[in-house]
Amino acid sequence: MSFDDLVSWLGDGAIPYYLALAKCVFAVLFVMQLVPVLIWAERKGAAYIQDRPGPNRAHIMGIRAGGLVHTLNDVVKLVMKEDIIPGHVEKRYWAAAPVIAMSVALMTWIVVPFGDNFLGYQLKVSDIDGGLLFVLAGTSIGVYGVMLAGWASNNKFSLLGGLRASAQMVSYELSMGLSAVVVFLMAGSVSLSNIAEMQAGAIWNWTVFTPVGLLAFVLFWTAAFAETNRTPFDLPEGEAELVGGYHTEYSSLRFALFFMGEYANMIVAASVTATLFFGGYNVPFVTPDMLREHSDGVLIAAGAAIPLLVVFAVVAWKRRERPFYQALPAGDARLKEPMFFVAVWLGAAGACAALAVAGLLGVSQQLSLNTLTFGWLENATVFGPDLVAAVVGITVLIAKVLFGCWFFIWVRWTVPRFRYDQLMDLGWKRMLPLALANVLAAGIWVALFPNGLLETLGLK
Amino acid sequence: MAMPAARKMTSLESIYLVELFKGLALTMGHVVKNLFDQNRFVTIEYPDVRKTMAERYRGAHRLLLRPDGKVKCVACMCCPTICPAKCITIIAGEAPDDPAEKFPVEFDIDMLRCIFCGFCVEACPKDAIRMDTRIYEVNAYTRQALIHNKTYMVNLMDGIKPPAEEFYRLNPESAPAGFVSSPSASGAP
């Protein structure tokens, strides 16, 4: 191999390997980094719903970051705490349960596409033909984590919690699977990439904007609450009856795994729902090809965020006048906080301005490994437009996922818990027949309008 | 007691979704209002921001002085007599300049026993004791530090004076008998 061969291999030739690594890292980080944000959103959301300020004590050099530092505190606390293994537990299964709960939640994310094709490579970790079936299978395995925890804890309350969890997950899995079948019928594929591609373009291409799709979404989303053990279906942890449910006996990092697993499940459920019903990574009315063609325009559009960020900076500056800051003694570290936020927002505005300038210079249409190595790798493939399309896709998916997760949190602090018989009644007597009828309706719908309603009626 | 029969849900209610969204709209309203007006919170960020107590709030006691700087109290024993918690200890003495009058050589209130009923204020014929300091943080690391003595109560003004424990540490000559500054008190937040 000559030197030039090596250079070109390190450049364009190695792109699939760089990409594979980046995709794996991204998939893990996506879930793991959203978890602390969600924990913060849960606390702050709960507080704001209940007219409280929420967590705001912990700080680093006076910077409290609206309570985000508390999450960091939690991590340190959970890691440093003593790992207690009760004497009466079945050790092997007991230790395996949290690992299953967490790893399954991370695993199911690998089939979710987070952007359109990048230089012809799909932006998802694994292109399994099963697609959504893999997600459904994964969430089913998640039951084992909960069930093993309940059983191996050798504790009546934990066992009850585990039993409730497994019964609930098994019952709602049916409605969930049947609602997914509706989307399969409409897309003609179980691959999440194909389902997302089908929904590109106009907003009414989204599955949720068909009658059968809407019902399927409602059923799927309700079942997702039950699958992730969130209120109003969080009977497995019903603290009033069962102490802590299946994770009563767990402490320190093992408890953290369950805790993070719950939030990771939320993220997975939200991303799958976004992909199935809300177009996944697609921006309404904009196809990925349009993004590639006008990638410089997209960068310039980032400049539109500058006024908003400046307004944020002004609001942050105004915070100094709040009674809290007035009451602080001189020299208190927290007095620096408004300045910090002003710096953050102005920095973000600066970043947006830099993007807009790059767009005006037309950088993205020529961006390649050649640009990054200052002309060392000649004739490298231009990936700028694809990169812009991918980043926009990721951003849009994150926005949809965050909204879904906020909905989980929002419902938790609004709705009281169901009773066990009500839960089973809803799952088996109402949602299952509806889901079955919906599959039938979807079959008829697809047979009547094979290319979608608007096209069949000649409106498109 | 017989439970009233549960109202039957209307068909709209039994779908849950409409009622669910009504609830969601309510909670989101709170979130939006709180986001835009941070002064709506019902909680107080306590150690940094403190509640201003009402004028008539019964806080820690203080002893009043005459214009000539002597304690108004004449050691008539009305307050220890009426005190239901028996927390006031007065040792009376003859006033040095006017043998016809009494004055309290010692005037101790055991704040661990005090129930803040305010009877002592009501009973006082000389308006010598008041509970208008609005101080509600009566706490210390030792029992001795919770005995408020004459020197402390004379110096106690509207919430600006240090807690008894710190006062006794700074003025050891006026501390009650048996007062030992606890090691944890000095490093306390």
Chai-1 contact restraints between the chains, C-beta under 6 A:
chainA,res_idxA,chainB,res_idxB,connection_type,confidence,min_distance_angstrom,max_distance_angstrom,comment,restraint_id
A,Y48,B,V31,contact,1.0,0.0,6.0,A-B,restraint_1
A,Y48,B,N34,contact,1.0,0.0,6.0,A-B,restraint_2
A,I49,B,T27,contact,1.0,0.0,6.0,A-B,restraint_3
A,I49,B,H30,contact,1.0,0.0,6.0,A-B,restraint_4
A,I49,B,V31,contact,1.0,0.0,6.0,A-B,restraint_5
A,D51,B,F41,contact,1.0,0.0,6.0,A-B,restraint_6
A,D51,B,V42,contact,1.0,0.0,6.0,A-B,restraint_7
A,R52,B,F41,contact,1.0,0.0,6.0,A-B,restraint_8
A,R52,B,T43,contact,1.0,0.0,6.0,A-B,restraint_9
A,P53,B,F41,contact,1.0,0.0,6.0,A-B,restraint_10
A,F324,B,E45,contact,1.0,0.0,6.0,A-B,restraint_11
A,F324,B,V49,contact,1.0,0.0,6.0,A-B,restraint_12
A,A327,B,D48,contact,1.0,0.0,6.0,A-B,restraint_13
A,A327,B,V49,contact,1.0,0.0,6.0,A-B,restraint_14
A,L328,B,D48,contact,1.0,0.0,6.0,A-B,restraint_15
A,T414,B,G23,contact,1.0,0.0,6.0,A-B,restraint_16
A,T414,B,L24,contact,1.0,0.0,6.0,A-B,restraint_17
A,T414,B,T27,contact,1.0,0.0,6.0,A-B,restraint_18
